[in-house]
Amino acid sequence: MGHGIRLYNEGMIRFILVTSILAELSAALAVVFSMRFPVRRIWPPDPPAAWKRLLMGFLFLYPSAGIGILGGMSWGGWAIPGWIRFLVGIPLLSGGAALFLWAAAVLGFAQTFGGSGTLIRTGPFRFSRNPQYVGCLVMLIGWSILSASKAAAAASLFGFPPLLLVPFAEETWLGEQFGPIYAEYRRRVPRFL
């Protein structure tokens, strides 16, 4: 019975890993498509289309959940000393989560998921034009270290490209929406840090 459970767990880990990576690659392709063909862009959704928000939400949220599950299912599978896992992983994970949540609270739920609104330049947006993405990147690193999971680390690596690319697709759109105000903001505040 133990052998069957282990095979089931390995199969589930493989399934979650592969589908998470496919979603991350699809997110990156959707962002590249949006940069290449801004008139038909998928992200940011302009004109606001529910299917675009749902698609991109799924392509970002599914791997996020998958990475969390992978870390839990294969916890400690990588030989990282416990003191490094906890002294480095926990601060990175919690710091990234705090930054993401702070930025999401300042930006608002609707704008976080592609809704139009005003140009936000307060809170963490004073220091970074993309604090939510920075927070996500830091969380991925922190969780990979804390969980010491090769599967979570592999899926996290594939999560980097869409998070690093998406600001480039958004910048053109923001420039169209806010014109010189955004150009000044862009000149003063760095893209990431």
C-alpha positions in Angstrom: 0.0 0.0 0.0 2.8 2.4 0.8 4.3 1.9 -2.7 1.0 2.7 -4.3 0.7 6.0 -2.3 4.2 7.0 -3.2 3.5 6.4 -6.9 0.3 8.4 -6.5 2.1 11.3 -4.9 4.9 11.2 -7.5 2.2 11.2 -10.3 0.4 14.1 -8.6 3.6 16.0 -8.2 4.5 15.4 -11.9 1.0 16.5 -13.0 1.0 19.7 -10.9 4.5 20.5 -12.0 3.9 20.0 -15.7 0.5 21.9 -15.7 2.0 24.8 -13.7 4.9 25.1 -16.1 2.5 25.0 -19.0 0.4 27.7 -17.5 3.5 29.9 -16.8 4.7 29.4 -20.4 1.3 30.3 -21.7 1.2 33.4 -19.5 4.6 34.4 -20.9 3.4 33.8 -24.5 0.3 35.8 -23.9 2.4 38.7 -22.6 4.8 38.5 -25.6 1.8 38.4 -27.9 0.4 41.5 -26.2 3.6 43.3 -26.6 3.9 42.3 -30.3 0.3 43.0 -31.2 -0.9 45.8 -28.8 -4.1 46.3 -30.7 -5.1 42.7 -30.0 -3.4 42.5 -26.6 -4.5 40.0 -24.0 -2.9 41.9 -21.1 -3.7 44.4 -19.9 -7.2 43.7 -21.1 -8.1 46.6 -23.4 -10.9 46.9 -24.2 -11.9 45.4 -20.8 -12.9 41.8 -21.6 -13.9 39.3 -18.9 -12.3 36.4 -20.8 -8.9 38.2 -20.9 -9.0 38.8 -17.1 -10.2 35.2 -16.4 -7.5 33.7 -18.7 -4.6 35.7 -17.3 -5.9 35.3 -13.8 -5.9 31.5 -14.3 -2.5 31.5 -15.9 -1.0 33.4 -13.0 -3.0 32.0 -10.0 -3.0 28.3 -11.0 0.8 28.0 -10.9 0.9 30.0 -7.7 -1.3 27.5 -6.0 0.6 24.7 -7.7 3.9 25.9 -6.4 2.5 26.0 -2.9 1.1 22.5 -3.2 4.4 21.2 -4.8 6.4 22.6 -1.9 4.1 20.9 0.6 4.0 17.6 -1.2 7.8 17.4 -1.6 8.8 19.3 1.5 12.5 18.9 2.4 13.4 16.9 -0.7 16.4 19.2 -1.5 19.4 19.1 0.8 19.3 22.7 2.1 20.3 23.0 5.8 17.4 23.8 8.0 18.9 27.0 9.4 19.2 28.4 5.8 15.7 27.3 5.0 14.1 29.1 8.0 16.5 32.1 8.4 16.4 32.9 4.6 13.2 31.4 3.4 10.7 32.7 5.9 11.8 36.4 5.7 11.8 36.2 1.9 8.4 34.5 1.8 6.8 36.8 4.4 8.4 40.0 3.0 7.4 39.2 -0.5 3.8 38.4 0.6 3.7 41.7 2.7 4.9 43.7 -0.3 2.4 42.0 -2.7 -0.5 42.5 -0.3 0.4 46.1 0.5 0.6 46.9 -3.3 -2.7 45.1 -4.0 -4.4 47.0 -1.2 -3.2 50.3 -2.5 -3.9 49.5 -6.1 -7.3 47.9 -5.4 -8.7 44.6 -6.4 -10.2 45.7 -9.7 -7.0 47.3 -11.0 -4.9 44.4 -9.7 -6.8 42.2 -12.1 -6.7 44.4 -15.1 -9.4 47.0 -14.5 -8.9 50.6 -15.5 -8.6 53.3 -12.9 -6.2 56.0 -11.8 -2.4 56.0 -11.9 -1.3 55.0 -8.4 1.9 56.6 -7.2 1.5 56.2 -3.4 2.4 53.4 -1.0 4.9 50.9 -2.5 4.4 52.5 -5.9 6.6 55.4 -4.7 9.6 53.0 -4.9 8.7 50.6 -7.6 6.3 50.8 -10.6 5.7 47.0 -10.1 5.8 46.2 -6.4 3.3 43.4 -6.8 5.5 41.5 -9.3 8.6 42.2 -7.1 6.7 40.7 -4.2 5.7 37.6 -6.2 9.3 37.1 -7.3 10.6 37.3 -3.8 7.8 34.9 -2.5 8.8 32.4 -5.2 12.4 32.4 -4.0 11.4 32.3 -0.4 9.0 29.4 -0.8 11.5 27.5 -2.9 14.2 27.8 -0.1 11.8 27.2 2.8 10.1 24.1 1.3 13.5 22.8 -0.1 11.4 21.3 -2.9 13.0 20.7 -6.2 9.6 20.6 -7.9 8.5 23.9 -6.3 11.9 25.5 -7.3 11.5 24.2 -10.9 8.0 25.6 -11.2 9.1 28.9 -9.6 11.9 29.3 -12.2 9.3 29.1 -14.9 7.2 31.7 -13.0 10.0 34.3 -13.4 9.6 35.0 -17.2 5.9 36.1 -17.1 6.4 38.2 -14.0 9.5 39.9 -15.5 7.8 40.4 -18.9 4.3 41.6 -17.9 5.5 45.2 -16.9 6.7 45.7 -20.5 3.2 44.9 -21.8 1.6 47.2 -19.2 3.9 50.2 -19.8 2.6 50.8 -23.3 -0.9 50.6 -22.1 -0.3 52.9 -19.1 1.4 55.4 -21.4 -1.7 55.4 -23.6 -4.0 55.8 -20.6 -2.1 58.5 -18.6 0.2 60.2 -21.2 2.7 62.7 -19.7 1.7 61.9 -16.1 2.9 58.3 -16.6 5.9 59.4 -18.6 7.1 61.5 -15.6 6.3 58.7 -13.2 8.2 56.2 -15.4 11.2 58.6 -15.5 11.3 59.0 -11.7 10.4 55.5 -10.4 12.3 52.3 -11.3 10.5 49.5 -13.0 11.3 47.0 -10.3 13.6 48.3 -7.6 
